[in-house]
Amino acid sequence: MEQLAEAVGARAAAGSIISRRRLRAVLGALPLLLALVLFETLSFRSGGYMLVSDAAAPIVIAFLVVLAVWTASRPRLGSGRLVAVGLTALAAFAVWSGVSTLWSLGPDLSWISFNYAALYALAAVSCALARPGVWGLRLAGVGFVAAMLPVAIYAFLGKALPDVVTHAQSVARLEQPVGYWNVLAILLVMATPVALAVAGRPSLTPALRAAATTALGLFLVTFFFTFSRGGIGAMCVALIAYFAITRTRLSGLVSLIIAALPVALVLYHLRGLGTLFAATTNDALRTSQGHTFGLWIIAALAVSFVVQLVVCLAVARWQPRPRLVRITGWAVLAAVIVVLVGGPLVYMSQRGGIGPWISSHYHAVVSGSSTGGDTVSRLGNVSFDGRVQIWEEAMRGVPQHLLTGTGAGTFTFTNYRYRAVPWIVKHAHSQWVNVLSEMGVVGLALFAVAIFGLFAAAVRSLWRHRRHAERPLLAACFAAALAFALHMSVDWDWDMAAATIAFLLLLMVVAVFSPAEIAAETADSVAASPAALGTTENGADLTLAGDADVAPGAVDPPAAKASRRRLPLLATILACGLPLLVAASWMLPYLSDGAAAQATSQADQSPAAAAASARRAHSLDPLAVSPLITLSQIQQGDGRPEEALATLTTAERLQPDNYFVHYNLGLLLSDALHRSTAAATQFKLALALNPLDTVSQDALKQLTGR
């Protein structure tokens, strides 16, 4: 009895210590959970788009405050030199964004860009400090798939229930909830390999694998209706990368076929429902066809669930030989490459030959012609939709600001000056070109070191843990991050905080993956209490739940030592204060926007209160000219044109390259002060900065008569 009591006591002590270790692991991975929550909430707030930062600000501020509290726990150090180089460059890139306000053409825009860059840097650093192990990797991967489900469902309902969820009525392409179809597409692309890894995971129950396959089918059908050609290219890259790295190729291919085939057959069957593939004004027809589509897709997803469930149960009974699995896996990889690479070649050869097809579409790309519109027909054409011309505009402005750029977030000023078409864009539609234009060679170098440094760390981590049981999930997260990095080269994904946070989360959990965390803590427990944790009654070592998935040799002793190093106290205080400082930096423009909106609403009822609100908006954001323009309009409407002139003169000194300031000065001088010559000068200055601005052109013609 005494021996039994001692054994029970030893087990209880062991369980208590292991529970504490688990709690520490959960708290340590808190930044990963926070990043997932931030991604989910920003996805439903215009994707956290940089130019509507007021929608994202409250959520981001809350995230930063919680992050500061977590940092106060003095997190651990040690993630490798490549990670340190990448994170240092990313932090320096954020600092350079903030410094660019000193010479920026639009310093208020640079301030907002700094806020976003600082948010990204802190999110990435916090993921590194979390030192994700097996549990953290699973949290990030499976959590991302779970977080993408509401996004995909909401987007899908725009097609299936257009009478209830009305976001897809004006155009055929799906873009909500993030607000941009190409960003929705890349998010679905990123979710695809991760869902594949979950669906092909042998250790999961058949029901969970079937559920993951069903989610994958939903992602694919929603992705199709974004009609994103760049997304298709990114999807091919993601799938090739995943199947090249993972060890579960056969189960991955089977899961992909089970998920994709039923929805593909449904789409083919319903190809005659025109409102699904093109815009329409017939609401009744759209609703009827949407309901039909929704029922068919639900049936297809149900088929995917049942088939995957049956396959998993069958495989559980029939255990194939490892050698057969490996050979089949390599055959699967070859088949995927042949289909994704050879398929387009066959397509081109059937349409006049590969050479002529490439030549004709190359000229279409260079000429900037847009083909296909916003219907499904655009998928059969290759066009950059004017991106080449936008890149040329950016490069025309680079020589004037080669080292420093025009200031973070100010590409719109370059577009105003050099555009050859009426439409206005806020981003160069390539993050690399955009950074070069806005932040010069210095900014581009920092950005390149950050991205390539983190990817190099991720590749190194994949190689170090190539025999680890979590290799499929590591491969999936890496493939998702790679797809984003390629897609942001031809679009403005970086400005959408939801997408960039997801990218950094998935990339960082691969780059800093540390399976030694759990093993090291268990070893510490054994050393600290050999009587309690040494052995069970039959002599078997006690392990934490989940350690069974860690392959032999996965523990890296140097990493275990690094994981026990902690930040010095001064560094901890600094690390805790930085998120709070960035939160304050987010807070000021947010409050300024609120005061500016209040000034506009008060203008008709109480000019004095409106003027006070406008001044408060300017005091909160002294780099912005919009509160000054609002204040000048209030002053002019209140019969004080000289005060309005002084206000606009202040705005002109603040942003002399802002055409809209000169336009408003011209209006004030011509309409209220009747100074025609000075007004004409201001209109000409506005047109020099924005030659295609028809409003300034009309105002100048009306003033001069020519």
Stockholm file with secondary structure:
# STOCKHOLM 1.0

chainA/1-706         MEQLAEAVGARAAAGSIISRRRLRAVLGALPLLLALVLFETLSFRSGGYMLVSDAAAPIVIAFLVVLAVWTASRPRLGSGRLVAVGLTALAAFAVWSGVSTLWSLGPDLSWISFNYAALYALAAVSCALARPGVWGLRLAGVGFVAAMLPVAIYAFLGKALPDVVTHAQSVARLEQPVGYWNVLAILLVMATPVALAVAGRPSLTPALRAAATTALGLFLVTFFFTFSRGGIGAMCVALIAYFAITRTRLSGLVSLIIAALPVALVLYHLRGLGTLFAATTNDALRTSQGHTFGLWIIAALAVSFVVQLVVCLAVARWQPRPRLVRITGWAVLAAVIVVLVGGPLVYMSQRGGIGPWISSHYHAVVSGSSTGGDTVSRLGNVSFDGRVQIWEEAMRGVPQHLLTGTGAGTFTFTNYRYRAVPWIVKHAHSQWVNVLSEMGVVGLALFAVAIFGLFAAAVRSLWRHRRHAERPLLAACFAAALAFALHMSVDWDWDMAAATIAFLLLLMVVAVFSPAEIAAETADSVAASPAALGTTENGADLTLAGDADVAPGAVDPPAAKASRRRLPLLATILACGLPLLVAASWMLPYLSDGAAAQATSQADQSPAAAAASARRAHSLDPLAVSPLITLSQIQQGDGRPEEALATLTTAERLQPDNYFVHYNLGLLLSDALHRSTAAATQFKLALALNPLDTVSQDALKQLTGR
#=GR chainA/1-706 SS CHHHHHHHHHHHHHHHHHHHHHHHHHHHTHHHHHHHHHHHHHHTTGGGBGGGHHHHHHHHHHHHHHHHHHHTTCCBCCCCHHHHHHHHHHHHHHHHHHHGGGTCSSHHHHHHHHHHHHHHHHHHHHHHHHCCCHHHHHHHHHHHHHHHHHHHHHHHHHHHCTTTSCTTSSCSSCCTTTTCHHHHHHHHHHHHHHHHHHHTCTTSCHHHHHHHHHHHHHHHHHHHTTCCHHHHHHHHHHHHHHHHHCSCHHHHHHHHHHHHHHHHHHHHHTTTCHHHHSCCSCHHHHHHHHHHHHHHHHHHHHHHHHHHHHHHHHHHHSCCCHHHHHHHHHHHHHHHHIIIIIHHHHHHHTTTCHHHHHHHHHHHHHHTCCCSTTSGGGGGSCCCTTHHHHHHHHHHHGGGGTTTCSCTTCHHHHHHHHCSSSCCCSSCSSHHHHHHHHHHHHHHHHHHHHHHHHHHHHHHHHHHTTTSTTHHHHHHHHHHHHHHHHHTTSSCGGGBHHHHHHHHHHHHHHHTCCTHHHHHHHHHHHHHCHHHHSCCTTSCCCCCTTGGGSCTTCCCHHHHHHHTCBCCHHHHHHHHHHHHHHHHHHHHHHHHHHHHHHHHHHTTTCHHHHHHHHHHHHHHCTTCSHHHHHHHHHHHHTTCHHHHHHHHHHHHHHCTTCHHHHHHHHHIIIIISCCHHHHHHHHHHHHHHCTTCHHHHHHHHHHHCC
#=GC SS_cons         CHHHHHHHHHHHHHHHHHHHHHHHHHHHTHHHHHHHHHHHHHHTTGGGBGGGHHHHHHHHHHHHHHHHHHHTTCCBCCCCHHHHHHHHHHHHHHHHHHHGGGTCSSHHHHHHHHHHHHHHHHHHHHHHHHCCCHHHHHHHHHHHHHHHHHHHHHHHHHHHCTTTSCTTSSCSSCCTTTTCHHHHHHHHHHHHHHHHHHHTCTTSCHHHHHHHHHHHHHHHHHHHTTCCHHHHHHHHHHHHHHHHHCSCHHHHHHHHHHHHHHHHHHHHHTTTCHHHHSCCSCHHHHHHHHHHHHHHHHHHHHHHHHHHHHHHHHHHHSCCCHHHHHHHHHHHHHHHHIIIIIHHHHHHHTTTCHHHHHHHHHHHHHHTCCCSTTSGGGGGSCCCTTHHHHHHHHHHHGGGGTTTCSCTTCHHHHHHHHCSSSCCCSSCSSHHHHHHHHHHHHHHHHHHHHHHHHHHHHHHHHHHTTTSTTHHHHHHHHHHHHHHHHHTTSSCGGGBHHHHHHHHHHHHHHHTCCTHHHHHHHHHHHHHCHHHHSCCTTSCCCCCTTGGGSCTTCCCHHHHHHHTCBCCHHHHHHHHHHHHHHHHHHHHHHHHHHHHHHHHHHTTTCHHHHHHHHHHHHHHCTTCSHHHHHHHHHHHHTTCHHHHHHHHHHHHHHCTTCHHHHHHHHHIIIIISCCHHHHHHHHHHHHHHCTTCHHHHHHHHHHHCC
//
